[in-house]
Amino acid sequence: MKLYNTLGNKVEEFIPHNKELVTMYTCGPTVYHYAHIGNLRTYIFEDILEKTLRYIGYPVKRVMNITDVGHMTSDADEGEDKMLKGAKREHKTVWELAEFYTEAFKKDTEKLNIKWPEVVSKATDHISEYIHMIEVLLKKDIAYSSGGNIYFDVSKAQDYYALSGKNPEDLMVGVRDDVEEDIHKRNPADFGLWFTSSKFNDQAMKWDSPWGVGYPGWHIECSCISIAYLGEYLDIHCGGVDNIFPHHTNEIAQSEAYLGHPWCKYWCHGEHLNDSSGKMSKSKGEFLTVSLLEEKGYDPLSYRYFCLKSHYRNQLVFSYDSLSSAQNEYYKLRKRVLNLKSEKDVFQEEGKTYQEKFRQALENDLNTSSALTVVYDVLKSELNDYTKRSLIEEFDQVLSLDLLKENKQEIDEEFEKWILEKIGERKLAKQNKDFAKADQIREELSKKHVQIKDTREGTIFELV
């Protein structure tokens, strides 16, 4: 297995600390709003990684946090508290907000066939661990108290910029918009471990600590949760590329200062999903969620297929046209698979060649595009249908596209009436030479799993 390791900036052979159990940590959502599909692209990549490791024979224990305690809108520990902002927006308490959006996030992952990790832990459940780590860092003189807050002194970290490739000059006040002067810090890059002098007069989440009533900094939660459940040596830490600096950089600094030895060997990051104007986010343009895609007639697994066609380290540009194209491909693929005969037969020896190709694609830094190509190669091969079905069923343990799941949708009277009306509208559009509208109607039917075919006797349809 070879993975691109951000720490080292190259593809490396994956050698776990203990072959008996691969430990994997993935940064979870900040539950102040719905996850947008750009966020979910990262979770799809992490899901493929975990399932690939299992497929090639590694037992895996995966842990994910739920950030339900204040998180700044800027990664520089500045700006508004996302949880507090969300609670005000929806007239909920921060606790109610966290509960609601944690459940919403879980439902989105289920729709996308993303496996829920073995351990999912709330940040607010580990306050005592944060306090303990901070006490150790203070005792080691790596953290310091200033202005009522506790900060990590990055000048005492070992190779602080190794993960990000940045340098101290990048972080000077005035060089970057998200670096603001904090008179309590010794260095501009120092980061908060605990705040008792809150930036927010109405901060809702506070706890007692040796330094007064306050709340933890954002970065410390992932370090403590990971160590609590996965021990002092972590194999793989995942997240989006926007987590590299400062979040993951600060995790490494505080974890290794606390532990006194190297912590995590492999850092894997997924690239952004962009729209036509750049990186997709909640704050700009149409807020694209899984639910919105469903409302527009898209199958969530079409979005998963769309993501798998591209490498997780490549930026991917989203448009409805590209998603429609992916959905059509996905439906055709499922139909071809479901049309295979299901009778028991002999598994042919030649099928092992495709197993090896599929494995090689995934072992090559999760090349899901090549893995999908192997699925199509199986369908085009001379193998018997039983062997084809067996291979695709095996491959779908990783791809998780429900390729062998029968379509449960039925045509009731109301649905059939709607289909026939659309077919009638399309016929009229073609007669008026409005072929764009005719194509649009075909697309609308396709989104509802309805495939039409023009014959001499008229247009017929079937569910796919």
Secondary structure, DSSP 8 states (H G I E B T S, - for coil): -EEEETTTTEEEE---S-TT-EEEEE---BTTS---HHHHHHHHHHHHHHHHHHHTT--EEEEEEEB-S--BSSTTS-S-BHHHHHHHHHT--HHHHHHHHHHHHHHHHHHTT----SEEEEGGGGHHHHHHHHHHHHHTTSEEEETTEEEE-GGGSTTTTTTT---GGGGSBTTBTT----TT-SSTT-EEEEESS-S-TT----B--TT-SBEE-STHHHHHHHHHHH-S-EEEEEEEGGGIIIIIHHHHHHHHHHHSS--EEEEEEE--EEETTEE--TTSSS---HHHHHHTT--HHHHHHHHHTS-TTS-EE--HHHHHHHHHHHHHHHHHHHTS--S-----TTHHHHHHHHHHHHHBT--HHHHHHHHHHHHHSS--HHHHHHHHHHHHHHH---TT--------HHHHHHHHHHHHHHHHHHHTT-HHHHHHHHHHHHHTTEEEEEETTEEEEEE-
